[in-house]
């Protein structure tokens, strides 16, 4: 699975598991195990062993463990993955399912057509120290990379030859496709030839192209898990907002040609067909889900082909390659609908595909649903952290653990539901997008916002970080009969997006002007001795080098009542 997707699994497990479960990685010497590494180290510096799924045997690598399982226990893990086309999430669940069955002395039946492990409970590690969960795909990915590198080597050499008369006497291609010879090298997209720099975009383009293809395969493959679709459809805030926009605006949908980008099960396409659309083009890149959506459309008698007289057709394709799958004229779509939003709105970078579909297929003046997206930010206090839990554990003070956890979360973003009562500032607008007119490069942005303390507060409070969320609007620009808003705000019922939490490296003390006025304050701004009256933020969001990931930079400045300022170091988070 792609690193970004793996990381989101880890973050979700950390943020959504019970506190007493998520802190199991605290070691005897007081240090926290590194989730990103996914392995511990023994005294000799070697990787920790991997425990067999069925017995007490230990192995130094996943490959040896799985070979042992195949020979000794007749369980071919990679064979099962391949035969059942299991993505990373399903494989993750399968490992936890097997461990739970073995612990209960139950038989493991991987041939069960009901896929008993395809349950969200198996996303929670059965055994907290199970390094296999975050390593099982590594060997497989390395083999694929080596195969691709071998296949690409000849093509790379041919392309480099076209750059000029280069001497390629002793060229080798390593994992990062860095070219090395006695007269040239390819570093960061530049070829250095006899001391001269010449552009060599071919290196970056081939690397980027390979990475994009691989990430896309993993990304679309991850959506073949029915559990993910159940979670999304069960999110009533999400699903009912789209349902109302499609079913309660007859002047928009009746007789229209509709395109649904990333249809999944086809639920939005079914709503469009039900609303009276004359044609519904459901676009889905996942091969499995495209077949599922087709079958569902047939079962509900809305499918359109030579044997069915419905209005819905499913195209198994990325929207950028749609013309290779179906016949559709440019600028022939009346309504473009998509549920493209990710964590922090822009994670997964699906918006650029929606904008491509808008520019390629939507009629001039056609409707895009939703047509607005707005990002907000607010500061959160101690109640949104795990500190209160660890300060009183059955009467014992374990606050040192809470402080360690807080330090760790200052390095990684956490997706979690934050209650409005735990916010210590009012909300501030960060960025507004007009999806009908915005340009694709506008998904990368830098904006400022000012966080003001809640006026009703009678004392200073510590702001431990910021919470990001979004609203999307189905406005009366297109939804004239029934405009609606889909909100992932902490002030409204929770959604599966929750909120994105970015923790400061150091909390900032904050108080309303009414508390600060008249007092003689000394000490650094933002400390308990001299609370700030506001926090100025500078936030940048940009697509990361890892395809479908985003980087978020956060710069905070505390401002005193008399205008003095104190700046903190910029923090970088990757989703």
N, C-alpha and C positions, 0 to 999 in steps of 0.2 A: 504494500500500500504506500502511496505517496507520503512523504514526511509530513506534509501539512495535515493530511487527513489523519495520520497516526497521532500527531500532536493534539488534534482536536479531540480524538478519543480519550487521550490521557487527561487533557484538561477537563473534559466533561466528567470523567470518572472521579477526578480529584474534587471538582466543585460540587457534584451532585450526590456523591456517596455520603453516608453519615460521617460526622467528624471523627468518631472513634474508629471508623474503618479507614479513612483516608490518611490517618497519621501513622499507619503501621510501619512506615519506612524509617521511623526514628531509631537510630542505632544506639548501642549500649554506651558509646563514647560521647553521645550528645549531638552527633552530626546527622544531617538528613541525607538519606540516600538520593542519588541523582536520578530523577525519573527520566530525564532526557537520554541518559546513557543506557538505561534499560538493563544494566548488568552491575554486579558488585565485583569487587576485586578481593582475591585471597591474599594472604600475607606475601606470597611470592610474586604478586603483581599480575597473575594470570586471571583470565575471566572466570567468574564463578561457574559452577557446574549447573547442568540442566537436569531436572528430575523427570524420570520416565512418567508417562501418562498412566501406566498400569502397575508398575512395581517400584521398588526402592532403588533401582539402578540410577547412577548419576553419570552424566556425560559432559565433556568439555565443549561440545558444539551441538547445535540443533540438528545438523546433518547426521551425526552419529546417533543422536537420540531417535530420530525418525527412522533410521535404518534398523535400529534395535526394535522399535515398535513393529516394523514391517516383518522382520524375521522371527522375532520371539512371540509377538502377540497378534500376528496376522492383521495388523492395522496399518494400512498404507496412507498416511496423512496427506501427502502430496497427491497421491492417486485419487483420494476422495475429493480433494479440492478441485482437481481437474475434471473429474467425472461429473460432479454436481455443480461445477462452475461457481464455486464459492469465492466471494470477494473477501477483502480484508476483514470487514466487520463480521461476516458469517463465519470465517475461519477463527476469529477471535472468540466468538460465541461457542464454536465447536470445541475448542480446547477446554473452556470452562465447563461445558456440558459433560465432556468425557471425564474430567476430574471429579465432577459432582456425582456421576453415576458410579465410578469406581469406588469413591468414598462410601457409597451406600451399598456396595456389593451388588450393583445392578448390571445387567448386560448392556453393552453399548451397541445399539442397532443404527448404523449410519445409512441403512437402506430404507429406513422408515420414510415413506413419501410425505409424511406430515412435517418433516424437518423439526423434530422436537426441540432442537437447540436454537431455533429461530425465535427466541423470546428475549425481550429486552433485559430480563434479569441476568442473562448470561453475558451482558456487557460489563457486569461487575466481576472483577477477578474472584474466582473461587478461593484462590490461595494468593494472598497479598504479595508474597515474595516470588511469584512466578515470573521469572525473567523470560521464560519461553514466550509469553504473550507479546513481548515487544521485540522479539528476535526471530520469530518463526519464518518471516518472509525475507530476511536479509540474504540468506544463501541463494534463494531463488532469484532475487533481484540482481545480485552480483553476477550470476550465470547469464541472465538475460543481457546485462550490460556488456559482458565480455563477448557474447555472441554478436551483439549489435556492432561493437567496436571492430570485430574481425570483418564483418560484412562491409562496414563503412570505410575501412582503411584504403582500399583501392580507389574508391570514389574520391576520398580526400586527397590522395596523391594526384589524381587526374586534375582536380580543381586547382590544386596548388601549382601544378605545372603551367596552367593557363595564365597564372599571374606573371609569368616571365621566365627567363632562362635561369632557373634556380638550381643549385646543386643539392640534390637529395641523396647524399652518399650513404648516410647511416641514420635513417629515420625510424623511430619507434613511436608507437601510439600507446599511451598509458590510459588509465581510467578516465582522466580528465581531458583526454585528447590534446595534450600538450606536445607539440612537435619539437624534437631536439635533433640537431645535426651540427657538424662542425662549422657550417656557414649560415645557419638560419634557425630561428625558433619562432613559435607562435605563442604569444603571451597577451592575454587581454585583448584579442582581436587585432593585434599588429604583428606583421611578419618583419623581423629584423634581418635584412639581407646585406651582408658585407658592410655593416655599420649604418645602413639606410633603412628608414621606416617606410613601409608600403602598406596600404590598407589590405586587410585580408578578411573581409566580412564572412567569407565562406566558413571560417572556423567557428565563429560565433553563431552563424545561421544554422549550421548543421547541428551544433550542440544544442542550441535553443529549440530547433525543430524536433530533435529526438526527445528532449526533456518535455516539451509540450505534449507530444504524442503519448508519452508514457504517463504523464500526470492526467491527461484527459481520459485515457483508458481506465486508470484507477478511479478517477473521479466519477465517471459515468457508471463504472462497475459497482461502486459503493452504493449506488441508488437501486441496485437490483435486489437489495434486501427489503422484504416486505415490512419488516419492523420499522424502518425509516418512514415508509409511506403511511403506516398506521399512525405513527406519531404525528405526522404532518396533518393528515386528514382529521385526526382526533382533536387537533388544535382548533376549537370552535371559533376563536377570535379570527384566526386566519381563514378558515374554510368558509365561514358564514359571511365574511366581508366580501370575498370573491363571489359567493353565491348571490348575495344581494345585488352586487354591481351588475351581474350578468342577467339575473332573472327579473329585477325590478326596474329595468330601464328599457322597456320595449321599443321605444323609438330608436334606440341605438342598435339593438341586436336583431330585431325582426328583419328577415331577408338579407342579412349581412353575410359577407365572407369573413370568417374568423380564423386567425392563426394562434395556436397555443404553443409557445416555445418552452420546451422542457415539460412535456405533458405528464410524465410519470404514469400513474394509473389511468389518467385521462379524465379525472374528476372535473376539471374546469372545462374541458371540451364537451363533456356530457351536459354540463350546465348550459353551455352555449347552444348545443343542439336542442335542448329542452326549451330555450328561450326563443327559438324560431329562426336560427341562422340557416341560411341557404346552403352554406358549405363550411365545414370546420376542418382545418388542416392541423392535426396534432403532430408536433415534431418531438421526437424522443431519440436521443443518441444511444441510450442503453438498449442493446439488442434484446435482452430478456424483457425489459419493461415495455418495449415497443410491441412485442408479441402479446404481453399481458393486456396492454391497452386495446389492442386489436380484438382479442377474445372478449374483453369486457364490452366493447362497443357492439360486437355481434350479439352477445347475450342480452343486451339492452335494446336491440333492434334499431340501432342508429348508424350502423356501419354502412359504408358505401363502396361497393365493388360490383363486378358483373353479376354476382349472385345475390347482393343485398341492395335494397333501394333506400338507403339512408343518406345522411349528409356528412358523416364523419369518416375521415380517412387518416390513417396513421403512417407517418414517414419515419423510418428508422435511419436517422441522419443527424449530424450536427447541422444547425441552421445555416452555417456558412457554406455547407455543401448540399443544400436542399435541392438544388436544380438537378443533381445527379440521381435523385430518388423519385421525384414526382414532377408532373407537368404543372407549372404555375407561372403566371406572367408577372414580371416586375410591377410593383405598385398596383397590385390588384386586390389587396386585402383592406377591408373596411375597419376591422377591429383587431388589434394585436394585444393579446393577453399573455401574461407570464407571471408566475410566482418565482421570482429570481433572487429574492433577498437572502442574504446569509447573515451569519453572526456579524455584529458591528456594521450591518447593512451590506458591506461590500466584500466580505469574505466569500470566496469561491469565484469571484470575478465574472459572474454570469451576466452582469449588466451589459458588458460590451457586446455579448452575443445578441441581446435583446435590441440594443441600439443598431446593430448590423441589420437585424430583421426589419426594424423600423425604416431604415434608410433604403433597404432593398425591396421590401414587399408591401409596405403600407402605402395606401393612396395618399396624395397630398390632402391634408386636412383630416386624415383618418384618425381614429381614436386609439390611444395606447392606454392599457389598464394594468396597473395604476398609472396615473399621469404625473404624480408628484412623489418625491421622497425627501424626508427631512430628518437630519441627525441632530440629537440633543445631547447635552452633557450636564451633569450635576455632581456635586461632591458628596461623598459618603463618610459616615462616622464609624465609631467603634462597633456599633451594633451590627454592621454589615460584615464584620470580620469574625474570625474564630476566637478572638481574644476573650470575650465573656465566658465561653465554654471552658477554656483552660484555666481561667482564674479561680474557678470553684468546681472541682471534680469530686463530688461526694465529700465536700468540706476540705479538700486538699488543694493547695496552690500549685498548679502546674503551668503557670503563666509563661515560663521559659519556653515551653513548646509553642504556645501561641505566638510568641515573638519570633521564633525561628520560622514558623509558617508564614508570618507576615513578610519577613525578609525574602523568602522564596517567591512569594506572589508579586514582589516588586520587580521580578525579572520576567515573568510570563503573564499573559492575559488570562483571565479566568472568566468563563461563561457561567453565570449563576443568576438566580432570581433574587433581586434586591427589593426589599419592601420600602415604601415611601417614608415610613417612620424612621428609617435609618439614614435618610439623607440629611445633611447638615447645611445644604445650600438650596436655593431655588434652582429650577432648570434654566439653561441658557441655550439659545439656538447656536448650533455649530455650522451646519451646512444645509442648504436647500437646493434640490435638483428639480428642474423642470424636464421630465422625461420626454416630452414632446419636442423639445428644441435643443437639449444639451448635446454637446459634442463628446465623442468617446474619450478624449484625453482629459475631460473634466472630472473623471473618476479619481484622478490624482489631484490633491488639493492641499493647501495650507490655509487655515483659518484661525481667528482669535475669538475668544469668548471670555466674559467676566463672570465669575461666580460670586454671588452675594449671599451672606449668611441669612438664615431665616429670621425675619424681623421679630418674631414672637419669642426668640431665645432670650433668656435673662442672664446667660453666662457664656463664657468662651467654650467652644467645643473643638476637638481635634478633627480635622479633615484628613482621612487616611488615603484618599485617592479619588478618582473620578469614575463615574458610571456613564457608559455610552448606550444610547438606544435610538430607535427610529420610528417614525410614522410614515405610512404611505397613504396617499389620498386618491380616491376615485371621485374627482371633483365635478362640479356642475358644468365644467367645460365640455365634458362628454356625457356624464351621467346626470342628465337634466332632471329626470323624474326622482332619482333616489341617489344623491351623492353619499358617500360613506368614507370612513377612515379606518385603516388597520393600524393599530398602535401596539408597539412592544414596550410601552412605557412602564416604569415602576408604579405609576399612579393608576393603572388600569389592570384588568385581569391578566395574569401571566400567560405568555405564549411559549412555544417551544424554542423561540429565539432567546428567551430570557433577556439578560442584559450583559454587556461586556464590561468587565471590571479591570481597571488599570490602577495599581497601587503605587502610591508615592514611596520613594526610598526613605523619606522622613515625613511624618505627619505635620500638617500646618495648623497651628492654632488660629481660630477664626472667631470673631465676635461682631455683633451689630454695632453700629455707631452709637446707639443709645447706651450700650455697655461700656464703650471705650471713651466716650466724651467725658471731660473733666478729670480724668485720671492721669497721673504722671507716670508714663510708661518708660521703662528702661530694659535693655536687652535686645537681642536680635529679633527682627520682625518675624512673626510666625511662631514664636515660642510662647509658652504659657505666661511668661512675664510680660510679653509685648505682642498680643494677638494681632493678626492682620485684620483689616476691615473688609478686604476683598482679595480674591485670587484671580490674577490674569493668566489665561491659558493661551498657549500657541500650539496648535495641534496640526500635524501633517499626516495625511493618509496617502499611501502610494502602493501601486502594485509591486509586489516583491519579485526578486529574481526567480524564486520558486513559483512556477506557474500556478495561478489560482490562489496564491497566498497574498496577504497584504502586510505592509510594515506601517506601524503607527508610532510617530514620535510625539513626545509629550514634554512641554516646557512650562513650568509653573513659576509665577512670580507673585510673592506676597506684597500687598500694598497696605501701608499703615494709614491711619486716619488723616495724617498730615501730608500724605503723598510720598513718603519714603518707600523704597522698594528693596526687596531681597529676592534674588533669583536662585533657583536650584538647578542642578545639572540636568541636561536633557536626557530623557529615558526613551529607549527604543524597544518596542514590543513587536513581535511577529505573530500573526495569526495564520 
